[in-house]
Amino acid sequence: MAGGAADGVQSLERAFVLLELMADAGGEVAISRLAEESGLPVSTIHRLVRTLVGRGYVRQLPSRRYVLGPRLIHLGECSSRTLATWAQPHLTRLVDAIGETANLAMLDGDRVVYAAQVPSRHSMRMFTEVGRRVHLHCTGVGKVLLAQLPPEQARRLLASAGMPVRTERTVTDPDLLLGELPGIAEQGYAVDDGEQEAGVRCVAVPVPGGWAAGAISVSGPAGRLGMDAVSRVVPLLQSAAAALAAELREGGRREAG
């Protein structure tokens, strides 16, 4: 009995590893690549993937490559609604303290998606639709999330999505951006200084704890959210991110119990 339970947990863990590798690939992926990156035998991967295909969590293409399946959309939507509910009070407190729009964003394949937002109360404010996917290289949330990843994974995501020019400040050289990531990781925050939209500045920090690849940010007109405000804003963002991470961990323990 105990051995069967242990085998079941191991299979579950391996299935999640394969799903995460497919998500990181940002598109189609072959069994050979899954085997290379997971270290699992090809026979084991075939068995797990067949189960995932049967449940609708993975889809096999005519090319015999695999992609994430449609049943994950429902899980993702439910998860996003839950995260948005938990994040709302923390984002509201940031808006009260800083005065600018506060956002929760998550890594979504080779892009970043906005999962929750509380807008500034200023008549002129930044607004991004919840559910919108944006590039990683030109956003504060994107850069701070890239800085949490192994360099080879960050490079792969940039190559997959591309690095289009958004403004005259947009960094489009992958080597230049990758060279900035260790500094972003060390300081614990990233700044989008008019790189996504001219005249708009965004400051972002990662949500700690490994619950998901998520980040919290505030964004506003560069004239109001000056670079001299970064040292004041970052501790407030980090406090909100830590509080959200603690709440998510506690919620996970209650559900598991």
C-alpha positions as CSV (number, residue, x, y, z in Angstrom):
1,M,0.0,0.0,0.0
2,A,2.7,2.5,1.0
3,G,4.8,1.6,-2.0
4,G,1.7,2.2,-4.3
5,A,1.0,5.5,-2.7
6,A,4.7,6.6,-3.1
7,D,4.6,5.5,-6.8
8,G,1.4,7.5,-7.3
9,V,2.9,10.7,-5.8
10,Q,6.0,10.3,-7.9
11,S,3.9,9.9,-11.1
12,L,1.9,13.0,-10.2
13,E,5.1,15.0,-9.6
14,R,6.5,13.8,-12.9
15,A,3.3,14.7,-14.7
16,F,3.5,18.2,-13.4
17,V,7.1,18.5,-14.4
18,L,6.1,17.6,-18.0
19,L,3.3,20.1,-18.0
20,E,5.7,22.9,-16.8
21,L,8.3,22.0,-19.4
22,M,5.6,22.2,-22.1
23,A,4.5,25.6,-20.8
24,D,8.1,26.8,-20.7
25,A,8.6,25.7,-24.3
26,G,6.0,28.3,-25.3
27,G,4.7,26.1,-28.1
28,E,5.0,22.6,-29.6
29,V,7.5,20.2,-27.9
30,A,8.8,16.8,-28.9
31,I,9.1,13.8,-26.6
32,S,12.9,13.9,-27.1
33,R,13.1,17.4,-25.7
34,L,10.9,16.4,-22.7
35,A,13.2,13.5,-22.1
36,E,16.3,15.7,-22.4
37,E,15.1,18.4,-20.0
38,S,13.3,16.2,-17.5
39,G,15.8,13.4,-17.3
40,L,13.0,10.8,-17.4
41,P,13.0,7.7,-19.6
42,V,11.1,8.0,-22.9
43,S,8.9,5.1,-21.9
44,T,7.8,6.9,-18.7
45,I,7.1,10.1,-20.6
46,H,5.0,8.2,-23.2
47,R,2.9,6.6,-20.4
48,L,2.4,9.9,-18.5
49,V,1.6,11.9,-21.7
50,R,-0.9,9.4,-22.9
51,T,-2.7,9.8,-19.5
52,L,-2.6,13.6,-19.9
53,V,-3.9,13.4,-23.4
54,G,-6.7,11.2,-22.3
55,R,-7.7,13.7,-19.7
56,G,-7.5,16.7,-22.1
57,Y,-4.6,18.4,-20.3
58,V,-2.2,17.8,-23.3
59,R,-3.0,17.6,-27.0
60,Q,-1.0,15.7,-29.6
61,L,-0.5,17.4,-33.0
62,P,-0.4,15.7,-36.4
63,S,3.4,16.3,-36.2
64,R,3.4,14.0,-33.1
65,R,4.6,16.9,-31.0
66,Y,2.6,17.9,-27.9
67,V,1.0,21.1,-26.7
68,L,-0.9,22.0,-23.5
69,G,-4.6,21.0,-23.8
70,P,-7.8,22.9,-23.5
71,R,-8.8,21.6,-20.1
72,L,-6.0,23.6,-18.5
73,I,-7.8,26.8,-19.6
74,H,-10.6,26.1,-17.2
75,L,-8.1,25.5,-14.4
76,G,-6.2,28.6,-15.3
77,E,-9.3,30.8,-15.3
78,C,-10.4,29.5,-11.9
79,S,-6.9,30.0,-10.5
80,S,-6.7,33.6,-11.9
81,R,-10.1,34.5,-10.3
82,T,-8.9,33.1,-6.9
83,L,-5.6,35.0,-7.2
84,A,-7.4,38.2,-8.1
85,T,-9.6,37.9,-5.1
86,W,-6.7,37.4,-2.7
87,A,-4.6,40.1,-4.4
88,Q,-7.3,42.8,-4.4
89,P,-6.8,44.1,-0.8
90,H,-3.0,44.1,-1.1
91,L,-3.2,46.1,-4.4
92,T,-5.8,48.5,-2.9
93,R,-3.4,49.3,0.0
94,L,-0.6,50.0,-2.5
95,V,-2.9,52.4,-4.4
96,D,-3.7,54.1,-1.1
97,A,0.0,54.4,-0.2
98,I,1.5,55.2,-3.5
99,G,-1.3,56.8,-5.5
100,E,-0.7,54.9,-8.7
101,T,-2.3,51.8,-10.4
102,A,-1.3,48.5,-8.8
103,N,-1.1,45.2,-10.8
104,L,-0.6,41.5,-10.2
105,A,1.0,39.7,-13.2
106,M,2.0,36.1,-13.9
107,L,4.3,34.4,-16.3
108,D,2.2,32.8,-19.1
109,G,4.4,30.8,-21.5
110,D,6.7,33.3,-23.2
111,R,4.6,36.3,-22.2
112,V,3.3,37.9,-19.0
113,V,-0.4,38.2,-18.3
114,Y,-2.1,40.7,-16.0
115,A,-4.2,38.7,-13.4
116,A,-5.5,41.6,-11.2
117,Q,-5.5,45.4,-11.1
118,V,-6.6,48.2,-8.9
119,P,-6.6,51.5,-10.8
120,S,-5.2,54.8,-9.5
121,R,-7.8,57.4,-8.4
122,H,-6.2,60.1,-10.5
123,S,-8.2,61.2,-13.5
124,M,-5.1,60.5,-15.7
125,R,-4.0,57.0,-14.8
126,M,-2.5,53.8,-16.3
127,F,-4.9,51.1,-17.2
128,T,-4.2,47.6,-18.6
129,E,-7.0,45.1,-19.2
130,V,-6.9,42.1,-16.8
131,G,-6.1,39.1,-19.0
132,R,-3.9,41.1,-21.4
133,R,-0.7,39.3,-22.4
134,V,2.4,41.5,-23.0
135,H,6.1,40.9,-23.8
136,L,8.6,40.2,-21.1
137,H,11.5,42.4,-22.4
138,C,9.8,45.8,-22.2
139,T,7.8,45.6,-19.0
140,G,8.8,45.8,-15.3
141,V,6.9,42.7,-14.4
142,G,8.3,40.8,-17.4
143,K,11.9,41.8,-16.6
144,V,11.6,40.9,-12.9
145,L,10.1,37.5,-13.7
146,L,12.9,36.8,-16.3
147,A,15.4,37.6,-13.6
148,Q,14.1,34.7,-11.5
149,L,14.7,32.2,-14.2
150,P,17.9,30.3,-15.2
151,P,19.7,32.3,-18.0
152,E,19.1,29.6,-20.7
153,Q,15.4,29.6,-20.0
154,A,15.2,33.4,-20.0
155,R,17.0,33.4,-23.4
156,R,14.7,30.7,-24.8
157,L,11.6,32.7,-23.8
158,L,12.9,35.9,-25.4
159,A,13.8,34.1,-28.6
160,S,10.3,32.5,-28.6
161,A,8.4,35.7,-28.2
162,G,10.7,38.1,-30.0
163,M,11.7,41.5,-28.7
164,P,9.7,44.0,-30.8
165,V,10.3,47.8,-30.5
166,R,7.6,49.5,-28.5
167,T,9.3,52.9,-27.9
168,E,12.7,54.5,-28.5
169,R,13.7,53.2,-25.0
170,T,12.9,49.5,-25.7
171,V,15.8,47.1,-25.3
172,T,15.8,44.7,-28.3
173,D,19.2,43.1,-27.9
174,P,18.8,39.8,-26.0
175,D,22.4,39.8,-24.8
176,L,22.1,43.3,-23.4
177,L,18.9,42.5,-21.5
178,L,20.2,39.1,-20.3
179,G,23.2,41.0,-19.0
180,E,20.9,43.2,-16.9
181,L,19.0,40.4,-15.2
182,P,21.6,39.4,-12.5
183,G,21.5,43.0,-11.3
184,I,17.7,43.0,-11.3
185,A,17.7,39.7,-9.3
186,E,20.2,41.1,-6.8
187,Q,18.4,44.4,-6.2
188,G,15.0,42.6,-6.1
189,Y,13.1,44.9,-8.5
190,A,12.8,46.0,-12.1
191,V,11.9,49.3,-13.7
192,D,10.1,49.8,-17.0
193,D,11.3,53.4,-17.9
194,G,9.1,54.2,-20.8
195,E,10.1,50.9,-22.6
196,Q,6.5,49.6,-23.1
197,E,4.7,52.9,-23.5
198,A,6.3,56.4,-23.8
199,G,6.0,58.5,-20.7
200,V,4.9,55.6,-18.5
201,R,7.1,54.2,-15.7
202,C,6.5,50.9,-13.9
203,V,8.2,49.4,-10.8
204,A,7.9,45.7,-10.2
205,V,8.9,43.1,-7.6
206,P,8.5,39.3,-7.6
207,V,6.1,37.5,-5.4
208,P,8.4,35.3,-3.2
209,G,7.9,31.7,-2.1
210,G,7.8,29.8,-5.3
211,W,3.9,29.6,-5.4
212,A,4.0,30.7,-9.0
213,A,5.9,32.9,-11.3
214,G,4.2,36.1,-10.3
215,A,5.0,39.8,-9.8
216,I,3.4,42.9,-8.3
217,S,3.9,46.4,-9.8
218,V,2.8,50.0,-9.7
219,S,2.6,52.1,-12.9
220,G,1.9,55.7,-13.6
221,P,3.0,58.7,-15.7
222,A,6.7,59.3,-15.4
223,G,6.1,62.8,-14.3
224,R,4.3,61.5,-11.1
225,L,6.2,58.3,-10.6
226,G,9.7,59.6,-10.8
227,M,12.9,57.6,-10.5
228,D,13.5,59.4,-7.2
229,A,10.4,57.6,-5.9
230,V,11.7,54.1,-6.6
231,S,13.5,53.8,-3.2
232,R,10.2,54.6,-1.4
233,V,8.0,52.4,-3.6
234,V,10.1,49.2,-3.7
235,P,9.7,48.4,0.1
236,L,6.0,48.9,-0.1
237,L,5.8,46.6,-3.1
238,Q,8.0,44.0,-1.4
239,S,5.8,44.1,1.7
240,A,2.6,43.6,-0.3
241,A,4.2,40.8,-2.3
242,A,5.4,39.0,0.9
243,A,1.9,39.4,2.5
244,L,0.2,38.0,-0.6
245,A,2.7,35.1,-0.7
246,A,2.0,34.3,3.0
247,E,-1.7,34.4,2.4
248,L,-1.4,32.1,-0.5
249,R,0.7,29.6,1.5
250,E,-1.8,29.7,4.4
251,G,-4.7,29.2,2.0
252,G,-2.9,26.2,0.5
253,R,-2.3,24.6,3.9
254,R,-6.0,25.1,4.9
255,E,-7.2,23.4,1.6
256,A,-4.7,20.6,2.0
257,G,-5.9,20.0,5.6
